[in-house]
Amino acid sequence: MYFLLTRPEEDSRRLAKQLKSLGHSAFCAPLLTIENIPAPKIDLNPFQAVLFTSANGVRAFAHNTDDRHIPCYAVGPATAAEASAIGFPSVITAGGDVEKLAALVIKDLSPEKGPLLHISGRDVAGDLSSHLEKAGFTLTRKKLYRAIKAKQLPPAAQDLITSGQITHVVFYSPRTAKCFMEIVQRYKLANFLSGITALCLSSAVSNVINSLDWHRIITAERPEQAELFKLIDITLEENRE
């Protein structure tokens, strides 16, 4: 199989390494570039827990502060793995989306014990704040990174698509999928997708690209990378979305 990987560079490289170790080919064509947003050092003392909804948020947090003294909640296993890697001693993992993260926080924590800190990008998917505020929590959101959309695919990636070598394109977020749609339309690549399978982490992602003429669209039942790749009989390392 030959995969076109669209995640930010660090995540795509990690996945490409795994796929190549299993005998597949992969080309990294990040459609989002992550840039940290300069911000004053965060003081964790007022908060009872910090919430992460992406691995990018964890990495941006690591650039901001070395403090790890409060409990950490992560949206899914990849985000949790990043949080553990930067030194959080207590990382609680939700089921892969913000609704499940909110439900877990509501079950575990009490509004009376203090506010919560959400580390995010400039743009977010899902509405974590409304779920938690309805339950009585105070949520402070710190935007520590921005995701810049690509305006085109690398020429080599376009060549791989038009020559029929790419067998799968992997999508992890609605924003990435939308960016791909825009590029496909701009560069007239839609007619070259009929032999390609789209792998989508959730229905929110597949809904963005389902108007294109794919060979097939495969959507994970749970928003986890390992679950998605199991659908095409590929077993990846755990906690690496």
SVG drawing of the C-alpha trace seen along z (x, -y; Angstrom):
<svg xmlns="http://www.w3.org/2000/svg" viewBox="-26 -37 37 45">
<polyline fill="none" stroke="black" stroke-width="0.4" points="0.0,0.0 1.1,-3.6 -0.2,-6.2 -0.4,-9.9 -0.2,-11.3 -1.8,-14.7 -1.1,-15.4 1.3,-17.9 4.9,-17.0 5.9,-15.4 2.9,-13.2 3.2,-12.2 6.9,-11.3 6.1,-9.1 3.3,-7.3 5.4,-7.0 8.1,-5.3 5.7,-2.7 4.1,-2.0 7.5,-1.6 8.6,0.8 5.6,2.9 6.5,2.9 4.3,0.1 5.2,-3.1 4.3,-6.6 4.6,-10.2 4.3,-13.0 2.3,-15.9 1.3,-17.9 -1.8,-20.1 -1.4,-21.9 1.8,-23.5 1.8,-24.0 3.2,-27.3 3.4,-28.0 1.8,-31.2 4.0,-33.2 2.4,-33.6 3.4,-34.4 4.3,-31.4 1.2,-29.6 0.7,-29.4 -1.0,-26.1 -1.6,-26.8 -5.2,-28.1 -6.3,-25.0 -7.3,-21.6 -6.5,-19.9 -5.3,-20.6 -7.2,-19.3 -5.6,-18.5 -7.6,-18.0 -4.6,-17.3 -1.0,-16.2 -0.1,-19.6 -1.5,-21.3 0.7,-19.1 3.8,-20.0 2.9,-23.7 2.4,-23.5 5.8,-21.9 7.4,-25.0 5.5,-27.3 6.2,-25.8 8.0,-22.9 5.2,-22.7 3.5,-19.2 2.2,-19.1 -1.6,-18.8 -3.6,-16.0 -3.8,-15.9 -6.8,-14.7 -6.2,-13.8 -8.8,-13.4 -7.3,-10.2 -4.3,-7.8 -1.9,-9.7 -2.5,-12.9 -2.1,-11.0 1.2,-9.5 2.6,-12.9 1.5,-14.2 3.3,-11.2 6.3,-11.8 6.7,-15.4 6.5,-14.4 3.0,-14.4 2.9,-11.8 -0.9,-11.5 -2.6,-11.2 -6.2,-10.2 -7.3,-9.2 -10.8,-9.7 -12.3,-7.9 -11.1,-10.0 -13.5,-13.0 -14.4,-16.1 -17.8,-14.7 -16.1,-11.7 -13.4,-13.9 -16.1,-16.2 -18.0,-13.2 -14.9,-11.8 -14.0,-15.1 -17.5,-15.5 -17.4,-12.0 -14.0,-12.4 -13.9,-16.1 -16.0,-18.6 -16.6,-22.2 -16.1,-23.3 -12.4,-22.1 -11.3,-24.8 -11.3,-25.8 -10.0,-23.7 -7.4,-24.7 -7.9,-23.8 -4.8,-24.0 -5.8,-24.4 -5.0,-25.8 -6.4,-29.0 -9.2,-27.0 -10.9,-24.1 -13.2,-21.3 -16.0,-20.4 -17.4,-22.4 -15.7,-21.3 -16.5,-24.5 -20.3,-24.3 -20.3,-20.7 -18.3,-21.5 -19.9,-24.9 -23.3,-23.3 -22.0,-20.9 -20.9,-23.9 -17.2,-24.0 -15.2,-27.1 -13.0,-26.5 -10.1,-28.7 -8.8,-28.2 -5.2,-29.1 -4.5,-29.2 -0.8,-28.1 -0.6,-27.2 -2.1,-27.9 -2.5,-25.6 -1.7,-27.2 -3.3,-25.6 -1.3,-24.5 -2.2,-26.1 -1.1,-23.1 0.3,-19.6 4.0,-19.1 4.5,-18.5 5.8,-15.0 2.6,-14.2 0.5,-15.5 2.6,-13.3 2.0,-10.2 -1.8,-10.9 -2.0,-11.5 0.2,-8.5 -2.0,-6.2 0.6,-5.2 -1.2,-6.4 -3.6,-3.8 -4.8,-5.5 -5.1,-9.1 -5.4,-9.4 -7.4,-12.2 -7.6,-13.0 -9.5,-16.2 -12.3,-18.0 -10.1,-21.0 -7.4,-18.9 -10.1,-17.3 -11.5,-20.7 -8.0,-21.8 -7.6,-18.8 -10.9,-19.5 -9.9,-23.0 -6.5,-21.9 -8.1,-19.1 -10.6,-21.5 -7.9,-24.2 -5.5,-21.8 -8.1,-19.7 -7.1,-16.4 -10.6,-15.1 -10.6,-12.8 -7.6,-11.0 -9.2,-9.8 -11.3,-6.9 -8.6,-4.4 -7.8,-5.7 -9.3,-4.8 -9.8,-7.6 -9.2,-6.6 -11.1,-8.9 -10.7,-9.1 -14.4,-10.0 -17.6,-10.6 -17.1,-14.4 -14.0,-13.9 -15.6,-11.6 -18.6,-14.0 -16.2,-16.7 -14.7,-14.6 -17.6,-12.2 -18.7,-14.2 -15.4,-13.3 -15.3,-10.2 -13.2,-7.9 -12.7,-4.2 -13.8,-3.8 -14.2,-5.8 -13.3,-3.9 -14.3,-5.5 -13.1,-4.4 -15.8,-3.5 -13.7,-5.1 -11.5,-8.1 -8.3,-6.3 -5.5,-5.7 -5.0,-2.0 -8.7,-1.3 -8.7,-3.0 -5.8,-1.0 -7.2,2.2 -9.9,1.8 -7.4,2.4 -5.6,5.1 -2.6,3.0 -1.6,3.2 0.1,0.1 1.8,-0.6 -0.6,-1.6 -0.9,-5.3 0.3,-6.7 -2.6,-8.3"/>
</svg>
